[in-house]
Amino acid sequence: MGDTPLTPSTDYMTTLTAKITSLANSLSSGIIDKLTNQVGSPNYINSRKIELQRKWTDASNNYYNAPFQLSLAEKNYYEFNNGKPNGNDIYTATIIDRFANTAEELRKNSIEKQQEFMTDITQILKQYQGENQTAIRTTQLLKVRQNENAELKKKLEMYNRILQTNERKVVYENNDADSLHTWRRVMLFLYYSAIVCYIIFSNFIPDKLYLNKSVWVSIVLASLIPIILNLVIKWIFVIFDVLAYWFEERSPYKDVYADL
């Protein structure tokens, strides 16, 4: 027998042709995509945005579905390894124990947090009570200061009235002093005029009374009487002021113009 050449079957050739065609299409589409979607081109930017948006959406879906997928995978694991009924019971017991431990930890944490919260409330309450007492004391002190302020205003008004009265008194005293000084001069003039008239118009010269020493002594004494009286009155006022000042220092404070 002669050697006959091996010819591939029709199905094999069809499959091979399809693979070659698919590979050629992939290569051509990839080359075309590389040529049309170069980096920085509008097509590249749009395709990149679409791809990143798709990845973001897939990541978000995985994030939200991960707990359910994890729970479902755990349930399937227990059911497959322990049989359908037993696996479900074991899975249920595991979940109950897990949540029981979680609940116990939550209870402990809740009690601790409640105790801390009560401690904070107690401190805040004490602080509030202290601040309340401070506010009460401050209000009382404010009332005291307001009363003192009212008293000071009354005293200031009284002092102003006394000062005004004192000023009026000084004016009146100055006027009276001027008037008294004028009358004093008039009286002194009349007094010494009377002495001169006595010497001139009396029997002082005709009876030669000027030879009598006692008469001259009387005239001199009569001339000195106003001066002596002035000195005596001044010393009386000085002694009176000294005694008044001494008694004022030893006595309680009083209003010296209360009788005005």
CYANA upper distance limits for C-alpha pairs under 8 A (distance plus 0.5 A):
  8 PRO  CA     12 TYR  CA      7.05
  8 PRO  CA     13 MET  CA      7.16
  9 SER  CA     13 MET  CA      6.88
 10 THR  CA     14 THR  CA      6.63
 11 ASP  CA     15 THR  CA      6.63
 12 TYR  CA     16 LEU  CA      6.54
 13 MET  CA     17 THR  CA      6.39
 14 THR  CA     18 ALA  CA      6.63
 15 THR  CA     19 LYS  CA      6.71
 16 LEU  CA     20 ILE  CA      6.62
 17 THR  CA     21 THR  CA      6.51
 18 ALA  CA     22 SER  CA      6.51
 19 LYS  CA     23 LEU  CA      6.50
 20 ILE  CA     24 ALA  CA      6.52
 21 THR  CA     25 ASN  CA      6.55
 22 SER  CA     26 SER  CA      6.54
 23 LEU  CA     27 LEU  CA      6.52
 24 ALA  CA     28 SER  CA      6.44
 25 ASN  CA     29 SER  CA      6.34
 26 SER  CA     30 GLY  CA      6.37
 27 LEU  CA     31 ILE  CA      6.50
 28 SER  CA     32 ILE  CA      6.42
 29 SER  CA     33 ASP  CA      6.30
 30 GLY  CA     34 LYS  CA      6.52
 31 ILE  CA     35 LEU  CA      6.62
 32 ILE  CA     36 THR  CA      6.46
 33 ASP  CA     37 ASN  CA      5.98
 34 LYS  CA     38 GLN  CA      6.36
 36 THR  CA     43 ASN  CA      7.71
 37 ASN  CA     41 SER  CA      6.73
 37 ASN  CA     42 PRO  CA      8.27
 37 ASN  CA     43 ASN  CA      5.86
 37 ASN  CA     44 TYR  CA      5.11
 38 GLN  CA     43 ASN  CA      8.33
 38 GLN  CA     44 TYR  CA      6.54
 39 VAL  CA     44 TYR  CA      6.44
 39 VAL  CA     45 ILE  CA      8.26
 40 GLY  CA     44 TYR  CA      6.81
 40 GLY  CA     45 ILE  CA      7.01
 41 SER  CA     45 ILE  CA      6.79
 42 PRO  CA     46 ASN  CA      6.67
 43 ASN  CA     47 SER  CA      6.54
 44 TYR  CA     48 ARG  CA      6.41
 45 ILE  CA     49 LYS  CA      6.65
 46 ASN  CA     50 ILE  CA      6.75
 47 SER  CA     51 GLU  CA      6.60
 48 ARG  CA     52 LEU  CA      6.61
 49 LYS  CA     53 GLN  CA      6.52
 50 ILE  CA     54 ARG  CA      6.64
 51 GLU  CA     55 LYS  CA      6.75
 52 LEU  CA     56 TRP  CA      6.60
 53 GLN  CA     57 THR  CA      6.66
 54 ARG  CA     58 ASP  CA      6.62
 55 LYS  CA     59 ALA  CA      6.54
 56 TRP  CA     60 SER  CA      6.64
 57 THR  CA     61 ASN  CA      6.66
 58 ASP  CA     62 ASN  CA      6.63
 59 ALA  CA     63 TYR  CA      6.58
 60 SER  CA     64 TYR  CA      6.80
 61 ASN  CA     65 ASN  CA      6.38
 62 ASN  CA     66 ALA  CA      5.94
 65 ASN  CA     69 GLN  CA      6.57
 66 ALA  CA     70 LEU  CA      6.39
 67 PRO  CA     71 SER  CA      6.62
 68 PHE  CA     72 LEU  CA      6.55
 69 GLN  CA     73 ALA  CA      6.51
 70 LEU  CA     74 GLU  CA      6.67
 71 SER  CA     75 LYS  CA      6.67
 72 LEU  CA     76 ASN  CA      6.64
 73 ALA  CA     77 TYR  CA      6.63
 74 GLU  CA     78 TYR  CA      6.91
 75 LYS  CA     79 GLU  CA      6.67
 75 LYS  CA     87 GLY  CA      8.48
 75 LYS  CA     88 ASN  CA      7.75
 75 LYS  CA     91 TYR  CA      6.70
 76 ASN  CA     80 PHE  CA      6.40
 77 TYR  CA     81 ASN  CA      6.64
 78 TYR  CA     82 ASN  CA      6.43
 78 TYR  CA     83 GLY  CA      8.32
 78 TYR  CA     87 GLY  CA      5.34
 78 TYR  CA     88 ASN  CA      7.37
 78 TYR  CA     90 ILE  CA      7.54
 78 TYR  CA     91 TYR  CA      6.49
 79 GLU  CA     83 GLY  CA      5.75
 79 GLU  CA     84 LYS  CA      5.39
 79 GLU  CA     85 PRO  CA      7.87
 79 GLU  CA     86 ASN  CA      7.64
 79 GLU  CA     87 GLY  CA      4.38
 79 GLU  CA     88 ASN  CA      6.11
 79 GLU  CA     91 TYR  CA      8.11
 80 PHE  CA     84 LYS  CA      7.16
 80 PHE  CA     87 GLY  CA      7.44
 81 ASN  CA     87 GLY  CA      7.47
 82 ASN  CA     86 ASN  CA      6.27
 82 ASN  CA     87 GLY  CA      5.05
 83 GLY  CA     87 GLY  CA      5.72
 84 LYS  CA     88 ASN  CA      6.66
 85 PRO  CA     89 ASP  CA      6.94
 86 ASN  CA     90 ILE  CA      6.54
 87 GLY  CA     91 TYR  CA      6.47
 88 ASN  CA     92 THR  CA      6.59
 89 ASP  CA     93 ALA  CA      6.63
 90 ILE  CA     94 THR  CA      6.56
 91 TYR  CA     95 ILE  CA      6.71
 92 THR  CA     96 ILE  CA      6.69
 93 ALA  CA     97 ASP  CA      6.61
 94 THR  CA     98 ARG  CA      6.55
 95 ILE  CA     99 PHE  CA      6.64
 96 ILE  CA    100 ALA  CA      6.39
 97 ASP  CA    101 ASN  CA      6.63
 98 ARG  CA    102 THR  CA      6.71
 99 PHE  CA    103 ALA  CA      6.32
100 ALA  CA    104 GLU  CA      6.58
101 ASN  CA    105 GLU  CA      6.64
102 THR  CA    106 LEU  CA      6.47
103 ALA  CA    107 ARG  CA      6.49
104 GLU  CA    108 LYS  CA      6.71
105 GLU  CA    109 ASN  CA      6.52
106 LEU  CA    110 SER  CA      6.37
107 ARG  CA    111 ILE  CA      6.62
108 LYS  CA    112 GLU  CA      6.67
109 ASN  CA    113 LYS  CA      6.45
110 SER  CA    114 GLN  CA      6.38
111 ILE  CA    115 GLN  CA      6.61
112 GLU  CA    116 GLU  CA      6.67
113 LYS  CA    117 PHE  CA      6.41
114 GLN  CA    118 MET  CA      6.56
115 GLN  CA    119 THR  CA      6.62
116 GLU  CA    120 ASP  CA      6.66
117 PHE  CA    121 ILE  CA      6.63
118 MET  CA    122 THR  CA      6.56
119 THR  CA    123 GLN  CA      6.77
120 ASP  CA    124 ILE  CA      6.56
121 ILE  CA    125 LEU  CA      6.43
122 THR  CA    126 LYS  CA      6.67
123 GLN  CA    127 GLN  CA      6.58
124 ILE  CA    128 TYR  CA      6.49
125 LEU  CA    129 GLN  CA      6.60
126 LYS  CA    130 GLY  CA      6.63
127 GLN  CA    131 GLU  CA      6.61
128 TYR  CA    132 ASN  CA      6.41
129 GLN  CA    133 GLN  CA      6.66
130 GLY  CA    134 THR  CA      6.66
131 GLU  CA    135 ALA  CA      6.55
132 ASN  CA    136 ILE  CA      6.70
133 GLN  CA    137 ARG  CA      6.60
134 THR  CA    138 THR  CA      6.43
135 ALA  CA    139 THR  CA      6.57
136 ILE  CA    140 GLN  CA      6.71
137 ARG  CA    141 LEU  CA      6.53
138 THR  CA    142 LEU  CA      6.48
139 THR  CA    143 LYS  CA      6.76
140 GLN  CA    144 VAL  CA      6.77
141 LEU  CA    145 ARG  CA      6.57
142 LEU  CA    146 GLN  CA      6.50
143 LYS  CA    147 ASN  CA      6.63
144 VAL  CA    148 GLU  CA      6.63
145 ARG  CA    149 ASN  CA      6.44
146 GLN  CA    150 ALA  CA      6.64
147 ASN  CA    151 GLU  CA      6.68
148 GLU  CA    152 LEU  CA      6.54
149 ASN  CA    153 LYS  CA      6.62
150 ALA  CA    154 LYS  CA      6.76
151 GLU  CA    155 LYS  CA      6.64
152 LEU  CA    156 LEU  CA      6.42
153 LYS  CA    157 GLU  CA      6.57
154 LYS  CA    158 MET  CA      6.61
155 LYS  CA    159 TYR  CA      6.43
156 LEU  CA    160 ASN  CA      6.56
157 GLU  CA    161 ARG  CA      6.68
158 MET  CA    162 ILE  CA      6.54
159 TYR  CA    163 LEU  CA      6.38
160 ASN  CA    164 GLN  CA      6.50
161 ARG  CA    165 THR  CA      6.51
162 ILE  CA    166 ASN  CA      6.38
162 ILE  CA    257 TYR  CA      7.36
163 LEU  CA    167 GLU  CA      6.54
164 GLN  CA    168 ARG  CA      6.67
165 THR  CA    169 LYS  CA      6.44
165 THR  CA    260 LEU  CA      8.28
166 ASN  CA    170 VAL  CA      6.58
166 ASN  CA    257 TYR  CA      8.12
167 GLU  CA    171 VAL  CA      6.79
168 ARG  CA    172 TYR  CA      6.63
169 LYS  CA    173 GLU  CA      6.40
170 VAL  CA    174 ASN  CA      6.47
171 VAL  CA    175 ASN  CA      6.68
172 TYR  CA    176 ASP  CA      6.50
173 GLU  CA    177 ALA  CA      6.31
174 ASN  CA    178 ASP  CA      6.61
175 ASN  CA    179 SER  CA      6.69
176 ASP  CA    180 LEU  CA      6.43
177 ALA  CA    181 HIS  CA      6.43
178 ASP  CA    182 THR  CA      6.73
179 SER  CA    183 TRP  CA      6.78
180 LEU  CA    184 ARG  CA      6.40
181 HIS  CA    185 ARG  CA      6.82
182 THR  CA    186 VAL  CA      6.86
183 TRP  CA    187 MET  CA      6.53
184 ARG  CA    188 LEU  CA      6.52
185 ARG  CA    189 PHE  CA      6.52
186 VAL  CA    190 LEU  CA      6.69
187 MET  CA    191 TYR  CA      6.40
188 LEU  CA    192 TYR  CA      6.56
188 LEU  CA    226 PRO  CA      8.10
189 PHE  CA    193 SER  CA      6.37
190 LEU  CA    194 ALA  CA      6.57
191 TYR  CA    195 ILE  CA      7.10
192 TYR  CA    196 VAL  CA      6.74
192 TYR  CA    223 SER  CA      7.64
193 SER  CA    197 CYS  CA      6.48
194 ALA  CA    198 TYR  CA      6.55
195 ILE  CA    199 ILE  CA      6.89
195 ILE  CA    219 ILE  CA      8.04
195 ILE  CA    223 SER  CA      8.31
196 VAL  CA    200 ILE  CA      6.70
197 CYS  CA    201 PHE  CA      6.09
197 CYS  CA    202 SER  CA      7.90
198 TYR  CA    202 SER  CA      5.60
198 TYR  CA    204 PHE  CA      7.92
199 ILE  CA    203 ASN  CA      8.29
199 ILE  CA    204 PHE  CA      6.09
199 ILE  CA    205 ILE  CA      7.73
200 ILE  CA    204 PHE  CA      7.73
200 ILE  CA    205 ILE  CA      7.79
203 ASN  CA    207 ASP  CA      5.92
203 ASN  CA    208 LYS  CA      8.18
203 ASN  CA    209 LEU  CA      7.97
204 PHE  CA    208 LYS  CA      6.37
204 PHE  CA    209 LEU  CA      5.36
204 PHE  CA    210 TYR  CA      6.93
205 ILE  CA    209 LEU  CA      6.78
205 ILE  CA    210 TYR  CA      7.34
208 LYS  CA    212 ASN  CA      8.28
209 LEU  CA    215 VAL  CA      7.21
210 TYR  CA    215 VAL  CA      7.38
210 TYR  CA    216 TRP  CA      7.26
212 ASN  CA    216 TRP  CA      7.31
213 LYS  CA    217 VAL  CA      6.67
214 SER  CA    218 SER  CA      6.64
215 VAL  CA    219 ILE  CA      6.71
216 TRP  CA    220 VAL  CA      6.51
217 VAL  CA    221 LEU  CA      6.53
218 SER  CA    222 ALA  CA      6.47
219 ILE  CA    223 SER  CA      6.63
220 VAL  CA    224 LEU  CA      6.70
221 LEU  CA    225 ILE  CA      6.58
224 LEU  CA    228 ILE  CA      6.55
225 ILE  CA    229 LEU  CA      6.45
226 PRO  CA    230 ASN  CA      6.55
227 ILE  CA    231 LEU  CA      6.82
228 ILE  CA    232 VAL  CA      6.58
229 LEU  CA    233 ILE  CA      6.51
230 ASN  CA    234 LYS  CA      6.70
231 LEU  CA    235 TRP  CA      6.69
232 VAL  CA    236 ILE  CA      6.62
233 ILE  CA    237 PHE  CA      6.81
234 LYS  CA    238 VAL  CA      6.72
235 TRP  CA    239 ILE  CA      6.56
236 ILE  CA    240 PHE  CA      6.56
237 PHE  CA    241 ASP  CA      6.61
238 VAL  CA    242 VAL  CA      6.74
239 ILE  CA    243 LEU  CA      6.67
240 PHE  CA    244 ALA  CA      6.51
241 ASP  CA    245 TYR  CA      6.50
242 VAL  CA    246 TRP  CA      6.65
243 LEU  CA    247 PHE  CA      6.67
244 ALA  CA    248 GLU  CA      6.46
245 TYR  CA    249 GLU  CA      6.69
246 TRP  CA    250 ARG  CA      7.02
247 PHE  CA    251 SER  CA      6.48
248 GLU  CA    252 PRO  CA      7.84
248 GLU  CA    253 TYR  CA      8.04
